[in-house]
Amino acid sequence: MSTDSFIMLLMRFVGRRGPPTDLYSDNGSNFTYANKELKKWLSNLDQEKIDAKLVVRGMQWHFNPPYASHRGGVWERLIRSVRRILTAICTEQALDDEGLSSVMVEAERIMNNRPVAPVVHGDPEAIALTPNHLLLLRGNQGLQLKETMLERYRARWKQANHLASVFWKRWSREYLSTMQARQKWMTTARNLQEGDVVLVISESLPKGKWPLGIVNKCFPGTDGLVRMVEVKTRNGLIKRDVRQLSFLEGEGVG
């Protein structure tokens, strides 16, 4: 990606999401040069006495140290998994610009709809906080088209919707596996406890849906480790192995 391309991308981002106060990235030459270009542009704007509150003014760019690829792991992990899955599914079928754009936007919605923290502890009916709540001030369930409706439209719609569904299945499975690995290996994981909010993992999750539950009862083994729990969901009480559950992204570590 060239510097000009990145600056135009940033302009589209600001136009869609509003001006960010902080930007975080690695030390790619296109990013560092873009930062210099933006500073030069802002300096020229000041000379022209344009309002100091111009939307792009005041953005602070934070660069990771050189040769420190481990920095920024939170966003790099998501980018890496999405890039790998999109590369795989988009090479399976040829997409035109509109189809690719539709799949990318749906992938963005799915990622930003992942639950990161419960709104109300102890209430399985409560809506979990997602990145979309911060971006849009509401959740975003997207346009759920049934196959009977899709038959009325051109094949490209069906293709884009199918690829979005494939992305959801692959990414949700990989994301949940990563969450479980993070809790298991990166730190000392604690036992599940009564009142914990968890994701209930299922092979048949509808696209963009994340079923939540509250741990109602724990069943520790003779070694004191909890391997099975009773979970309260909106559909009643269920028993699950802890390997079929996951803490939310912002909880459960340590």
N, C-alpha and C positions, 0 to 999 in steps of 0.2 A: 504494500500500500504506500503510495507516494504521500509526501507532505501535503500537497494540495488536496488529495483525496481525503486525508484525515481532517483537514480544516473544514472541508465541506461536510464531512460526516458530523463533526462537532456542531456545525451550524444547524444541521437537521435535528440533532439531539436537543439542542437548546430550544429550537422552535417547537419541538414536540413535548419535551418534559419540563422546560424552563431551565434557567441558568443554575448549574451546580456551584456550590461554594468551594468544593475540593475535588480534584481529579487525581487518581492514583494509577500509575502505570510503571512498566519496566523502563529501561534506558535505551529503547530502540531509537535509532538515529532519526527516524521520521517523527517520533514524538518530541524529542528534544529540540529539533529544528522547528517544529510547529510551535512549540512554546516560545521560541525566540521571535517567530513571525507574528504571533499573537501579541506579544509584548510591544513589538514595533508598531503594530496596527493600533493598539490601545494608546500608545504614546502620540501617534498622529491624531487620534480622535481627541485627545486632551488638548492638543494644539489648536484644534478646530473648535474648542470650547463646547463640545457636545456634553450634554448632561452627565455628571459624574456617576449617576446611577444607571447608566446604560447596562442593559441586561447582562452583557458578557463581561463587564468590568468587575473585578474583585475575585475572579476565580483563581484559586491557588493550586498549582500543580505539584504533586509529590512524586518524585522518582525513586524507585528502588535502587539500592546500591548496585554498581556494576558487578556482574558475575554472581549475583545472589538470586538465582532462579527460585529458591525456596520461599522468598518473600512474596507476599500477595497470594498465599496458597488458597485463601477462601474463594477468591474469584477465579484464579487460574484453574482450580479443580473443576468448577462448573463449566468454564470455557472449553477445557480440554475434552470433557465428556460430551458436551453438545457438538463440538466440532467433529469428533470421531463418529458419532452416531449420524449426524447430518451428512457427512461425507459418504458413509456406508449406504444410507437409504437413497441419497440423491444420485449415486452412481448406478443404482439398480434400474432407475427409470429416467428418461430424458425429460427435463422440465424447461418450459419457457420462462421468461422473466416474471410473468404474473404468477405462475405456479410456484416458482422458487420463493417469491416474495410472500405468498400466502403461507407456505410451509414455515418460513423463517419467523413470521409474525406469530403463528400459532405456537411455535416452539418457545418464543419469548413469553407468550401468555402462560404456557404450561409451567415454565421455570419460575415465573414470578407469582404463580399461584400456589407454590409449595408452602405448607405451614411451617413457621419458624418458632412460634411461641403461642401458648394458649391465651385467650383474652380473659377468661374467667376460669380459675382452677376449680376442679371438682364438678364441672358441668359439661357433659359430653355433647349437649345441644349448642354450646357456645361456639361461635365462629372463631377459628384460630387466626392469629395475625399472620398475614402474608406480605411479601414485597409489594404486591398489587394494592394492598390497603394503603401503603405509604405513598405509592406513585399516583393512584387514582382516587384515594380516599374511599374505596369500596373494593369488594372482590370482583373477579372477572371470570365468569363461567364460560364465556365465549358463545359462539353460535353452534348449538348442537343440532346438526342436520341429520334427520333419519334417512335411511336408504331409499324409502319411498319418495321423499322429497328430492333426493339427489338424482333420481331417475329423470326428473323434469329438466335437469340442467345438463350442460355439456360435460363431456368426459373429463375435461381438465379439472372441474370442480371435484369430481369423484376421486381423481388421482391425487389432488392436493390434500383432500380430507383423509384419504387412505394413508398417505405418507405421514400426515400429522399424527394419525393413530399409531402408526408403526413407531414414530419418534417417541410418543408417550410411553408405549410398552417398554421400549428399550431403555429410555432415559430414567423412567421411574424405577425400574429394576436396578439399574446401575447406581442411581442416587441413593436408594435405600441400602444397597450393599455397602456403599461407601460410608454411609452414616453408621451402620453396624460395625464396620471395620474400624472407624475412627473411635467409637466408644470402646471397642474391645482391645485395640492394640496401642493407640497413641497415648492413652492415659489409663490409670487404674479405674475400671468401670465399677460403679456401685451396684448393689442389688436394686431391682425394682422395688418400690415401696407403695403402700396403699396411698391413693390420691395422685399418683403420677399420671400425667397426660401422655399418651402414647399414640403412635401411628399403628394401625392394624394392617399388617402386610397381607396382601392377597394377590393371587395370580390373575384375578379377573376384575381388577380395579377399572371402573369406567374412566374414560379420558378426562384428566384434570380433577378427578375426585380423590380426596385423601380422607379415608374414614378414621376418625379419632375415637379414643376410648379413655376411660379412667380406670386405673387399677383399683379393683374393689377388694381383692384378697390375694395374699401371696402364699405359696406352698414351698417353703424352704426344704432342702434335702438334709441328710444327716451331717453334711459338711457345712451347713449354714448357707449354701448358695441357693438362690431362687432360680428354678428352671421352668416353673409353670405358675401362671397367675390367672385369676378370674378378672375379666374386664367388663366394665359397664359401658355399653354402647347405646345409641339411640334405639336399637332394635332389641335390647335386652342384655342379659348376662351371657358371656361366652368364656370358655376356658381356652387359653392359648399357651403354647410353648414360647419362652422368651425370645427364641430365634425368629418368631413370627411377629415380633413387636419391635418398635424403634422409638427412642426418645425423639422429640422435636429438635430441630437444628440448633436452637438456642438453649437447650437444656440437657441435663443428664450426664455431662462429662465431669469427672472428678468425684 
